[in-house]
Amino acid sequence: MHRKTQKKWRAAAAALVVGLLSACGGGGDGASVAPPAPLPEVLSISAPAASDLAAAVQFGSSAGSAAGLRYEWNFGDGSSSTEASPKHAYAKAGDYEVQLKLSNEAGQSRSSSFKLSLSNKAHLAGRICSAADAAGWCWQAPLPAGAALTQASFVTAQLGWVLTDERQLSKTSDGGRNWQALRLPDAGKLHSFALVDADKGWVLGADGQVWRSDDGGASFRRMGRLGAALGSSPLRHHGGDLLSVASVNAAQATLSEWVSTDGGASWFASAQRYDSQAGDGSLYRTEWTSDGKRLQVWRSLDLGLHESVVGELPANCQGGAVGGRLVKAASRNELLSVAWQTSASNEGGWQHFVDQVLLCVSADGGQSWKQVAAAGLPQLQYSLYGMRGDIEFWPAGGGVYWATGVGGGVSAMYRSVDGGESWTKTAGPEAGGSIRHVANARTLLSTNDFGSAWISADAGASWQALRVGVGGIDETLRALAGQGVSLSARAQLMEYGKGGWRLLVPRFGSAEASLGFGVADPVGAIGSAAMPVPGRLFAFSGGQMLRSSDYGRSWQAPPLFGMGAIGSLQFASASTGWVVADFGLLFRTRDGGASWSQLWTVPVVNPAEFAGSIEALQFTSESEGLMVVSDWRTSTLQRSSDGGQSWKPITSLSIYVKQLLALGGGDVLLAGTSGSRTGGLFLVKTDSNEVTNVYGLDSGLGLMVRRLHRQAGGKLWAVGSMGLVLSSTDAGRSWLRQDVAAAGSLNDVQFADALHGWIVGDAGLVLATDDGGKSWKQQAQLTQRNLLALLIQDAKTVWAFGENGTVLATGTGGF
């Protein structure tokens, strides 16, 4: 027993020594065991709560970058990182829950989560939006603010103002790429504006109030108020503080010119009519003295408020009474007088009159005059009852003059470079036309009687037609300003109700105030859109296929088809897409929309009868597709397995179909009408040709489905007229109607994921949900135009399309 006790004491002592040596850092091989790295009491993630897709998001935590800790990041999009402070670039905008797990070597851990809202606003920079900082819904077309342009003006190719719907004034400083809304204090409806340069501009309200800006529209100050009734002619600037505007007296059917010499603070009626206006704003006219012996030249330097005699026209410059006498001013010093000498003639065996032009020039502001030969200009010949033509003259300065024939069979253009002594006939535009504005010695504008317009920048040697494309009238004005022609344009109604423009020449009085300018066919209602690859958008309006390669910032719209089914555009892949043109022709692209070719047409059985039209179309892959062809009496559901080259009938339907949606497993959902009053949703089983009306609507009351959609997860949606919203969770066998507090027509519904969806409708209505459709909220309206189609990239990036080429976009989900 004693020996055993000694052994126990000996073992205990050895263990104690080893323990002490270990605690003191000695013993063994000299290594030490470090304690685990401590975890923070509270773990939190640091990152901006809201960021944008354009930049990578920087993440950090309250743990910093301490050694001995393990970082496990989950960014909510399937990506992860083990860095302490990682940067992560997301592929899609949306709402993400970011998670961080922090652990040490002892197995201890802390976890934290962070909600990140990621917008996508890079393509909306410089657009006019419903909220600040490019949030909400923004205009992408027509620019700048989508509404009808009332007036547009560019002073350079980069700088311009536009007035839309007589209410919104906008400015661009980079040629229309970006726009800024200009705010006027307490302004209501606006009449017009006069833009002078990068800093100075005036705005006239419909109530006669005048505002002035000297800082490029950053601020405006009130000037005076014009009490006269305003006509359609806009406010004009004539140099310095000289302004004018036409007033109309509806009762007397008369026009009068009101002028201001102090920048709009006070206004006076101008009683005189003047022959012409020089570039510096000075006005000129002729008038006989009271005794009828002297023909005086009068000049006004303040738009007719005051005037004085500057000289007299000598007898050899006065001519006869026919045709009148005019003074044309190139500048305050360089003047041209135009008169006509009439004589009778029987030459050629018919009695007629011959008018010979008399031209005189002055180089000293009208004090002295010299007659010039005017060689090369035609005589005007006309009978007693025939039409007398005329020749209009346009001084360009520096001894250069232009002339153009008007009526009476005189339609040529003439040019003089020697002060009017000799004239050379020049070629005009191919379709004829008369000179309407001379900007300088080499640049002039011409129009004809049919609303066409041309510009020449090489003294008439060549002409370029002016056409308004998808970029709008401001695109044309920018091009003109780039060639040194700074003009304003104002909307007008042309023949047959077609919209048009008048390019405004800044001259005093109603004469020579504007020139007609027709527009190209505008973009119609856009009923479908597709994005085969990120950033490349297509939108179909029936006659035009709008294309954008920059997420909708700019659009091109070459006319491809005469007309078509606006809701038919779709892509099954990045390269392959289809569209229905002329309602019975199926077109396909296999190069991502660069070119389209006719693929199939509705067969003609009886040439005397309507062959039918493609009413609904859906491709589920590059090869598999369904369509409904209707001849307005019966409809046929057909299938293609070769990308639309050939079609086989599946079943005949007694339904006039407007929408179809393939559900899989041989089931197809149709929306349409059956009979004069019965309509709704119909489920077709293609394997048995069984057709079931799964939801009935009284089409006689105007109830009809306008769009079908299948949400991620299989939930089905249908929207339509009179605020109709239906949903189904059992593959379309039963439907639930939801009240979304909308009375008008709802035209499309689309979801980005299981939670986020949108509905668009008439009068600019946009509804949004973030709970999978359980509730819908109305978003801020940016337009009153009907919205017809949606295109969704992710939970934040959405486009809405509608009437008159309307394109709205959001990078924040519309909020």
Protein Blocks (a to p, Z undefined) as FASTA:
>chain_A
ZZmmmmmmmmmmmmmmmmmmmmnopahjopacdddddddfbacddddfbdcfkbccdddd
fklpaehiacdddehnopacfbfbdcdddfbgcddddddddddfkopacddddddddddf
klmgoiacfbehhiajddfbdcfklpacfbdcdfbfkbccddehhlaccddfegomaccd
dddehiacdfbdcdfblmbccdddfkopacddfegomaccdfdddfbdcdfbdcddeehj
bccdddddfklopacddddfegomaccddfbdcfbdcfkopacdddddfkopaccddddf
egolaccdfbdcdfklnopmehpaadddfblmlccdddddddddfehhiacddddddddd
dfegomaccddfkioiacddddfklccdddddddebjhiacdddeejhiabdcddfegom
accdddddfkgpadfbdfblmbccdddfeopacddfegolaccdddddfkojmlmmmmmm
mnopacdddddddehhiacdddddddehjehkbccddddddddddfbdcdfbghiacdde
hjaccddfegolaccdddfbfbdcfklgccfbfkbccddehhlaccddfehomaccdfbd
cddfblmbcfbdcfbdcdfbfkbccddddehlaccddddfehomaccdfbdcfbdcfbdc
debjhiacddddedjkbgcjddddfklopacdfbdcdfknopacfbdcddehiiacddde
ehiacddfegolaccdddehiabdcfbdcdfblmbccdddeehiacddfehomaccdddd
fbfbdcfbdcdfblmbccdddeehiacddfeloZZ
